[in-house]
Amino acid sequence: MLLPAKAEVARQLRRYRAWERRMLASPADRAVRSTFEDSGYTLCVLMGKRCAREAADAAERYLRSSVIAYLQEQSDLPHASAAVRRGPPRSAERSTAGR
């Protein structure tokens, strides 16, 4: 797994937090909201998360820990996308074609 440079993560996290404060101060300003959402998207891509809050939390954990500790923490998390297949193994399934 490739990880971004900590300096870049810190820079993007500061940018995200600054735009978050501006957006909370003036929520009706569309330009501020758009820039805030762009900064959140950038943080999501950088940290490999689907939600800006998750990305910000991951960035903070990444900056607090060593690279090895962060990778171990990430591998210990349960994977929501891992589907459990129930039923016979695929090798035991037979095709109905030709019957």
C-alpha positions as CSV (number, residue, x, y, z in Angstrom):
1,M,0.0,0.0,0.0
2,L,1.4,3.4,-0.9
3,L,1.0,6.1,1.7
4,P,1.2,9.8,1.0
5,A,4.0,12.0,2.5
6,K,3.1,13.1,6.0
7,A,3.9,16.8,5.0
8,E,1.3,16.6,2.2
9,V,-1.3,15.0,4.5
10,A,-0.7,17.7,7.1
11,R,-1.1,20.4,4.5
12,Q,-4.3,19.0,3.1
13,L,-5.7,18.4,6.6
14,R,-5.0,22.1,7.6
15,R,-6.7,23.2,4.3
16,Y,-9.7,21.0,5.0
17,R,-10.0,22.3,8.6
18,A,-9.6,26.0,7.5
19,W,-12.4,25.6,4.9
20,E,-14.5,23.7,7.4
21,R,-14.4,26.7,9.8
22,R,-15.2,29.1,6.9
23,M,-18.1,27.0,5.8
24,L,-19.5,26.8,9.3
25,A,-19.2,30.6,9.6
26,S,-21.1,31.2,6.4
27,P,-23.0,28.1,5.3
28,A,-25.1,30.0,2.7
29,D,-22.0,31.0,0.7
30,R,-21.9,28.6,-2.3
31,A,-18.3,29.4,-3.2
32,V,-17.1,28.6,0.3
33,R,-19.1,25.4,0.5
34,S,-17.8,24.3,-2.9
35,T,-14.2,24.9,-1.9
36,F,-14.8,23.0,1.4
37,E,-16.2,20.1,-0.5
38,D,-13.3,20.1,-2.9
39,S,-10.8,20.1,0.0
40,G,-12.8,17.1,1.6
41,Y,-12.6,15.2,-1.7
42,T,-8.9,15.8,-2.0
43,L,-8.4,14.5,1.6
44,C,-10.6,11.4,0.7
45,V,-8.5,10.6,-2.3
46,L,-5.3,11.1,-0.4
47,M,-6.3,8.9,2.5
48,G,-8.3,6.3,0.5
49,K,-11.6,7.0,2.4
50,R,-15.1,7.4,1.1
51,C,-16.2,10.2,3.5
52,A,-14.4,13.5,4.4
53,R,-14.9,12.9,8.1
54,E,-13.3,9.5,7.9
55,A,-10.5,10.9,5.8
56,A,-9.8,13.7,8.3
57,D,-9.8,11.1,11.2
58,A,-7.5,8.8,9.2
59,A,-5.2,11.8,8.5
60,E,-5.0,12.7,12.1
61,R,-4.2,9.1,13.1
62,Y,-1.6,8.8,10.3
63,L,0.1,12.0,11.5
64,R,0.1,10.9,15.1
65,S,1.6,7.4,14.5
66,S,4.4,5.8,12.7
67,V,3.8,4.4,9.2
68,I,4.1,0.8,10.4
69,A,1.7,1.4,13.3
70,Y,-0.8,3.1,11.0
71,L,-0.6,0.2,8.5
72,Q,-1.1,-2.3,11.3
73,E,-4.1,-0.3,12.6
74,Q,-5.6,-0.2,9.1
75,S,-5.2,-4.0,8.6
76,D,-6.9,-4.7,12.0
77,L,-10.1,-2.8,11.0
78,P,-12.9,-5.0,9.7
79,H,-13.6,-4.7,6.0
80,A,-17.2,-3.9,5.3
81,S,-16.8,-4.8,1.7
82,A,-15.8,-8.4,2.5
83,A,-19.0,-10.3,1.6
84,V,-19.6,-13.7,3.1
85,R,-20.6,-16.3,0.5
86,R,-23.0,-18.9,1.7
87,G,-23.7,-22.1,-0.1
88,P,-21.7,-24.8,-1.8
89,P,-18.2,-24.0,-2.9
90,R,-17.9,-22.8,-6.5
91,S,-16.2,-25.9,-7.6
92,A,-19.2,-28.0,-6.5
93,E,-21.7,-25.9,-8.5
94,R,-22.6,-27.4,-11.8
95,S,-23.7,-25.5,-15.0
96,T,-27.2,-26.0,-16.2
97,A,-26.1,-25.5,-19.8
98,G,-26.6,-28.6,-22.0
99,R,-29.2,-30.3,-19.8
